[in-house]
């Protein structure tokens, strides 16, 4: 069996803006994807990005989705959203 060669396309890199977004700047689909991805990371053992005391964790019932949602609302998620620009 012959090994497949990896081919890469030359892509035009767009400029990365340094804008800071609030939680209200994302669509509900982007928010769901970011919170879901972060919840999966938390359920696999990733450390919290916020300092959360034991009482707060008990009130959230140790639910990774609730913890990820709180991190999203605080603006500390290390997840970026790439939006395609039409025509480019």
Secondary structure by P-SEA (a helix, b strand, c coil): cbbbbbbbcccccccccccccccccccaaaaaaaaaaaaaaaaacccccccccaaaaaaacccaaaaaaaaaaaccccbbbbbbcccc
